[in-house]
Amino acid sequence: MNAPIHDPAPRGEAAQPSAAQPGAAQLNAQLKPLIGDLTEHRALVYWGDLLASMALFWGAFALSLAGAAGQGLRAAAFAVAVLALYRAATFMHELAHLPQSRLPGFRWAWNLLCGIPILLPSFLYYSHLNHHATKLYATVDDPEYLAFGPHPLKSWWTLLAGTVLSPLLLALRFAVLAPLAWFVPPLRRWLDVHFSAVAIHPHFQDRTPQRARRQKEQRIAEPLTALYLWLAVGACLAGLLPLQVVAAFVACALCVLLINAVRTRYAHRYAYDGESVSHSAQIEDSTTLDYGGWFALLAPVGLRFHALHHLFPHLPYHALATAHRRIVLSALPAAETYRRTCRNHSKPSVLVLSDER
């Protein structure tokens, strides 16, 4: 990921809400009429996108292992497989916001096709809702926030370490700790609080209300993930699953985690250090990576519109590009506040817009 990313305001200023700017309630009130017709979750888009991404992944992954293909073709196929799997994996973010009544069957289809195979079933991401809670954002109860802004080098080491260790920790969690926790209640309680959330904050503990919602899903997804791991181990030991295939799949998953770590580093300005901030400050601390439609390869499923997502988290991903265009082209005062979140090769007001599907 080599695209240079520049703050549209001097360091330290962009994340600070200006007294002259409207607050979050005013932002919402002014901008909501622009996006009121974009709230429908379109089933054909979700299902088509997920199934196409996974089909492309498996096709490209198979080609990357084909001995008859040339080395260049195999390398290109591996890159395509990584990007396709990354796109499919990022639907986990959509699932955290998706009402249970919407898109029947989609959550479990994603878990079976993508989440469980990469050891990230969707119940691990319910804690993401803390990241949007005004009182929790940027505090120790926000699993996805650390004060990276003043410490850029430390932030890269933290994210790189998390990328490398995550597959090992997830395998340990599901293959060993989860089966033990079914019979050892104290371990069950510890696992639920300390080891059942996707988090970059080392002191995060999951004690929030959505745990009850998460545990309903966890009772099914956790045993399935453990079974998947043990079957994979058994197939390797029996010679039914070549280690070369396993190594290539793990390498692909590691590349996905690495790309996501880079994307995470630029999702916010990370200017705060443990203090609770206002919703308007949360929005201005978030970013829109406005580098054009091609950037969806590196921040797919709407993630390049992260500031917009923090402003309207209920919007489906396929509506974000349209909502973004409407807002930045609007003359409303609130639109200027939103434009301040945009990162671009040039000034924030110079737009490179493209629909994302």
C-alpha positions as CSV (number, residue, x, y, z in Angstrom):
1,M,0.0,0.0,0.0
2,N,2.1,2.8,-1.3
3,A,-0.3,5.7,-1.7
4,P,0.9,8.7,0.2
5,I,-1.6,9.9,2.8
6,H,-1.6,13.5,3.9
7,D,-3.6,15.2,6.6
8,P,-5.8,18.0,5.1
9,A,-4.9,20.1,8.1
10,P,-1.7,20.7,10.1
11,R,-0.8,17.9,12.6
12,G,-2.7,18.1,15.8
13,E,-5.4,20.4,14.5
14,A,-7.5,18.1,12.3
15,A,-8.7,16.0,15.2
16,Q,-9.7,19.0,17.3
17,P,-13.3,20.1,16.8
18,S,-13.6,23.8,16.0
19,A,-16.0,25.9,18.0
20,A,-17.1,27.4,14.7
21,Q,-18.1,24.1,13.3
22,P,-21.6,22.6,14.0
23,G,-21.9,19.8,16.6
24,A,-22.7,16.2,15.8
25,A,-26.5,16.8,16.3
26,Q,-26.4,19.7,13.9
27,L,-24.3,17.7,11.4
28,N,-26.8,14.9,11.5
29,A,-29.8,17.2,11.2
30,Q,-28.3,19.1,8.2
31,L,-27.0,16.1,6.3
32,K,-29.6,13.4,7.1
33,P,-32.0,14.7,4.4
34,L,-29.3,14.1,1.8
35,I,-29.0,10.4,2.6
36,G,-32.6,9.5,3.7
37,D,-33.2,7.4,0.6
38,L,-30.0,5.3,1.0
39,T,-30.7,3.2,4.1
40,E,-32.0,0.1,2.5
41,H,-29.7,-3.0,2.7
42,R,-30.0,-4.4,-0.8
43,A,-29.9,-8.2,-0.5
44,L,-28.7,-8.8,-4.1
45,V,-25.7,-6.5,-3.6
46,Y,-24.7,-8.2,-0.3
47,W,-25.1,-11.8,-1.5
48,G,-23.7,-11.1,-5.0
49,D,-20.7,-9.3,-3.6
50,L,-19.9,-12.0,-1.0
51,L,-20.4,-15.0,-3.3
52,A,-18.4,-13.4,-6.1
53,S,-15.6,-12.5,-3.8
54,M,-15.3,-16.0,-2.4
55,A,-15.6,-17.6,-5.8
56,L,-12.8,-15.3,-7.1
57,F,-10.7,-16.1,-4.0
58,W,-10.9,-19.9,-4.5
59,G,-10.3,-19.7,-8.2
60,A,-7.3,-17.4,-7.9
61,F,-6.0,-19.4,-4.9
62,A,-6.2,-22.7,-6.9
63,L,-4.4,-21.0,-9.8
64,S,-1.6,-19.8,-7.5
65,L,-0.9,-23.4,-6.6
66,A,-1.1,-24.8,-10.1
67,G,2.3,-26.2,-11.0
68,A,1.6,-25.8,-14.8
69,A,1.2,-22.1,-14.4
70,G,4.2,-19.8,-14.7
71,Q,5.7,-18.2,-11.7
72,G,4.5,-14.7,-12.7
73,L,1.0,-16.0,-13.2
74,R,1.0,-17.8,-9.9
75,A,2.2,-14.6,-8.1
76,A,-0.5,-12.5,-9.8
77,A,-3.2,-15.1,-8.9
78,F,-2.0,-15.1,-5.3
79,A,-2.4,-11.3,-5.2
80,V,-5.9,-11.5,-6.6
81,A,-6.7,-14.2,-4.0
82,V,-5.5,-12.0,-1.2
83,L,-7.6,-9.0,-2.3
84,A,-10.7,-11.1,-2.9
85,L,-10.4,-12.8,0.5
86,Y,-9.8,-9.3,2.1
87,R,-13.0,-8.0,0.5
88,A,-15.0,-11.0,1.7
89,A,-13.5,-10.7,5.2
90,T,-14.4,-7.1,5.7
91,F,-18.1,-8.0,5.6
92,M,-17.5,-8.7,9.3
93,H,-17.7,-5.0,9.8
94,E,-21.1,-4.8,8.0
95,L,-22.4,-7.7,10.1
96,A,-21.6,-5.8,13.4
97,H,-24.1,-3.1,12.3
98,L,-26.6,-5.2,10.4
99,P,-29.9,-5.6,12.3
100,Q,-30.7,-9.3,13.0
101,S,-33.9,-9.0,10.9
102,R,-32.2,-7.9,7.8
103,L,-30.8,-10.2,5.1
104,P,-31.9,-13.6,6.6
105,G,-29.2,-16.2,6.4
106,F,-26.4,-13.8,5.3
107,R,-24.6,-13.8,8.7
108,W,-24.3,-17.6,8.8
109,A,-23.4,-17.8,5.1
110,W,-20.5,-15.4,5.7
111,N,-19.4,-17.3,8.8
112,L,-19.4,-20.6,7.0
113,L,-17.8,-19.3,3.8
114,C,-15.3,-16.9,5.2
115,G,-15.3,-16.1,8.9
116,I,-14.8,-19.6,10.3
117,P,-12.1,-20.6,7.7
118,I,-10.0,-17.6,8.6
119,L,-10.7,-18.1,12.4
120,L,-12.7,-14.9,12.7
121,P,-16.4,-15.8,13.2
122,S,-18.5,-12.7,13.4
123,F,-19.3,-13.0,17.2
124,L,-15.7,-11.7,17.8
125,Y,-16.7,-8.4,16.3
126,Y,-19.8,-7.4,18.3
127,S,-17.4,-5.3,20.5
128,H,-17.0,-3.0,17.5
129,L,-20.2,-1.2,18.6
130,N,-18.2,0.2,21.5
131,H,-16.0,2.0,19.0
132,H,-19.1,4.0,17.9
133,A,-20.4,4.8,21.4
134,T,-19.7,8.4,22.3
135,K,-18.8,7.7,25.9
136,L,-16.5,4.8,25.0
137,Y,-14.7,6.0,21.8
138,A,-11.0,6.4,22.4
139,T,-11.2,5.1,26.0
140,V,-9.9,1.8,27.4
141,D,-13.4,0.4,26.6
142,D,-12.9,1.0,22.8
143,P,-11.2,-2.1,21.5
144,E,-10.1,-0.5,18.2
145,Y,-8.4,2.7,19.4
146,L,-4.9,3.5,20.7
147,A,-3.2,6.9,20.8
148,F,-1.2,6.3,17.7
149,G,-1.1,9.9,16.5
150,P,1.8,11.1,18.6
151,H,3.7,7.8,18.3
152,P,3.7,6.8,14.6
153,L,6.6,4.3,14.8
154,K,5.1,2.6,17.9
155,S,1.8,2.3,16.1
156,W,3.4,0.3,13.2
157,W,5.2,-2.0,15.6
158,T,2.0,-2.6,17.5
159,L,-0.1,-3.4,14.4
160,L,2.7,-5.5,12.8
161,A,3.0,-7.6,16.0
162,G,-0.8,-8.0,16.1
163,T,-0.8,-9.2,12.5
164,V,1.9,-11.8,13.1
165,L,0.5,-13.1,16.4
166,S,-3.2,-13.1,15.5
167,P,-3.3,-16.5,13.6
168,L,-1.4,-18.2,16.4
169,L,-3.6,-16.7,19.1
170,L,-6.8,-17.5,17.3
171,A,-5.7,-21.1,16.7
172,L,-4.9,-21.4,20.4
173,R,-8.2,-19.8,21.4
174,F,-10.4,-22.1,19.2
175,A,-8.4,-25.4,19.2
176,V,-7.4,-25.5,22.8
177,L,-8.9,-22.9,25.1
178,A,-12.5,-23.0,23.8
179,P,-12.9,-26.8,24.2
180,L,-11.4,-26.6,27.7
181,A,-13.8,-23.7,28.6
182,W,-16.8,-25.8,27.9
183,F,-15.9,-27.8,31.0
184,V,-14.1,-25.2,33.1
185,P,-16.5,-22.3,34.1
186,P,-13.7,-19.9,35.3
187,L,-11.9,-20.3,32.0
188,R,-15.2,-19.7,30.2
189,R,-15.7,-16.4,32.1
190,W,-12.1,-15.3,31.4
191,L,-12.3,-16.2,27.7
192,D,-15.6,-14.3,27.3
193,V,-14.2,-11.1,28.9
194,H,-10.5,-11.1,27.7
195,F,-10.3,-13.2,24.5
196,S,-13.6,-12.9,22.6
197,A,-13.2,-9.6,20.8
198,V,-11.2,-8.3,17.9
199,A,-9.1,-5.6,19.6
200,I,-5.9,-3.6,19.3
201,H,-6.2,-2.1,22.8
202,P,-4.3,-4.4,25.1
203,H,-6.4,-3.6,28.2
204,F,-9.8,-4.0,26.6
205,Q,-12.3,-6.2,28.5
206,D,-15.6,-7.0,27.0
207,R,-18.2,-6.3,29.6
208,T,-20.7,-4.5,27.4
209,P,-24.4,-5.2,26.9
210,Q,-24.0,-6.7,23.4
211,R,-22.2,-9.7,25.1
212,A,-25.7,-11.3,25.5
213,R,-26.4,-10.9,21.8
214,R,-22.9,-12.2,21.0
215,Q,-23.2,-15.3,23.1
216,K,-26.3,-16.6,21.2
217,E,-24.2,-16.7,18.1
218,Q,-21.1,-17.9,19.9
219,R,-22.7,-21.1,21.2
220,I,-22.9,-22.3,17.6
221,A,-19.9,-20.6,15.8
222,E,-17.3,-21.4,18.5
223,P,-17.8,-25.2,18.3
224,L,-17.9,-25.1,14.5
225,T,-14.6,-23.2,14.4
226,A,-13.0,-25.6,16.9
227,L,-14.2,-28.6,14.8
228,Y,-12.9,-27.0,11.6
229,L,-9.5,-26.6,13.1
230,W,-9.3,-30.1,14.4
231,L,-10.5,-31.5,11.1
232,A,-7.8,-29.5,9.3
233,V,-5.1,-30.8,11.7
234,G,-6.4,-34.4,11.3
235,A,-6.5,-34.1,7.5
236,C,-2.9,-32.9,7.5
237,L,-1.8,-35.7,9.7
238,A,-3.6,-38.3,7.6
239,G,-2.0,-36.9,4.4
240,L,-5.3,-35.8,3.0
241,L,-4.5,-32.1,3.1
242,P,-1.1,-31.1,1.7
243,L,1.0,-28.8,4.0
244,Q,1.8,-26.7,0.9
245,V,-1.9,-25.8,0.6
246,V,-2.2,-25.0,4.3
247,A,0.9,-22.8,4.2
248,A,-0.4,-20.9,1.2
249,F,-3.8,-20.4,2.9
250,V,-2.1,-19.1,6.0
251,A,0.1,-16.8,4.0
252,C,-2.9,-15.5,2.2
253,A,-4.7,-14.8,5.5
254,L,-1.6,-13.1,6.9
255,C,-1.5,-10.8,3.9
256,V,-5.1,-9.9,4.5
257,L,-4.3,-9.1,8.1
258,L,-1.4,-7.0,7.0
259,I,-3.4,-4.9,4.5
260,N,-6.1,-4.4,7.2
261,A,-3.5,-3.3,9.7
262,V,-2.3,-0.6,7.3
263,R,-5.9,0.4,6.6
264,T,-6.6,0.6,10.3
265,R,-3.7,2.9,10.9
266,Y,-5.2,5.5,8.6
267,A,-8.9,5.0,9.6
268,H,-8.4,7.7,12.3
269,R,-6.0,10.3,13.4
270,Y,-5.8,8.7,16.8
271,A,-5.3,12.1,18.5
272,Y,-6.9,11.1,21.9
273,D,-5.4,9.2,24.7
274,G,-8.0,7.6,27.0
275,E,-10.3,10.6,27.4
276,S,-14.0,10.5,26.4
277,V,-14.7,12.9,23.6
278,S,-17.8,14.3,21.9
279,H,-19.4,12.7,18.9
280,S,-18.3,15.7,16.7
281,A,-14.7,15.1,17.9
282,Q,-15.1,11.4,17.0
283,I,-16.1,12.3,13.5
284,E,-13.3,14.8,13.0
285,D,-10.8,12.2,14.4
286,S,-12.0,9.8,11.7
287,T,-11.0,9.9,8.0
288,T,-12.3,9.5,4.5
289,L,-9.7,8.1,2.1
290,D,-10.8,9.9,-1.0
291,Y,-8.4,8.5,-3.5
292,G,-10.9,7.3,-6.0
293,G,-12.7,4.0,-6.6
294,W,-9.5,2.0,-7.1
295,F,-8.8,2.5,-3.4
296,A,-11.7,0.1,-2.6
297,L,-9.1,-2.6,-3.3
298,L,-7.3,-1.6,-0.1
299,A,-10.3,-0.3,1.9
300,P,-13.2,-2.4,0.5
301,V,-16.8,-2.7,1.5
302,G,-17.1,1.0,2.2
303,L,-14.2,1.2,4.7
304,R,-12.6,4.1,2.7
305,F,-15.5,6.3,3.9
306,H,-14.8,5.8,7.6
307,A,-15.7,9.3,8.8
308,L,-19.0,9.0,7.0
309,H,-19.6,5.7,8.6
310,H,-19.0,7.2,12.0
311,L,-21.5,9.9,11.1
312,F,-24.2,7.5,9.8
313,P,-23.2,4.0,11.0
314,H,-26.6,2.6,9.8
315,L,-25.9,3.3,6.1
316,P,-25.2,0.1,4.1
317,Y,-21.8,0.0,2.5
318,H,-23.1,0.1,-1.0
319,A,-24.7,3.5,-0.3
320,L,-21.6,5.2,1.1
321,A,-20.1,6.4,-2.2
322,T,-23.4,8.1,-3.2
323,A,-23.8,9.6,0.2
324,H,-20.2,10.9,0.1
325,R,-20.8,12.5,-3.3
326,R,-24.0,14.2,-2.2
327,I,-22.4,15.6,1.0
328,V,-19.2,16.9,-0.4
329,L,-21.0,18.6,-3.3
330,S,-23.5,20.2,-0.9
331,A,-23.3,23.9,0.1
332,L,-24.6,23.1,3.6
333,P,-22.3,24.3,6.4
334,A,-22.1,20.8,7.8
335,A,-20.6,19.6,4.5
336,E,-17.5,21.6,5.2
337,T,-17.0,19.9,8.5
338,Y,-17.3,16.5,6.7
339,R,-14.9,17.6,4.0
340,R,-12.3,18.3,6.6
341,T,-12.2,14.5,7.3
342,C,-11.2,13.8,3.6
343,R,-7.6,12.8,2.8
344,N,-6.7,13.3,-0.8
345,H,-3.6,13.8,-3.0
346,S,-4.6,17.4,-3.3
347,K,-6.9,19.7,-1.3
348,P,-9.8,18.1,0.5
349,S,-12.3,20.0,-1.6
350,V,-10.8,18.6,-4.8
351,L,-12.8,15.4,-5.2
352,V,-12.0,12.1,-6.8
353,L,-15.4,10.3,-6.7
354,S,-16.4,6.9,-7.9
355,D,-19.3,4.6,-7.0
356,E,-18.3,1.6,-5.0
357,R,-20.2,-1.7,-5.3
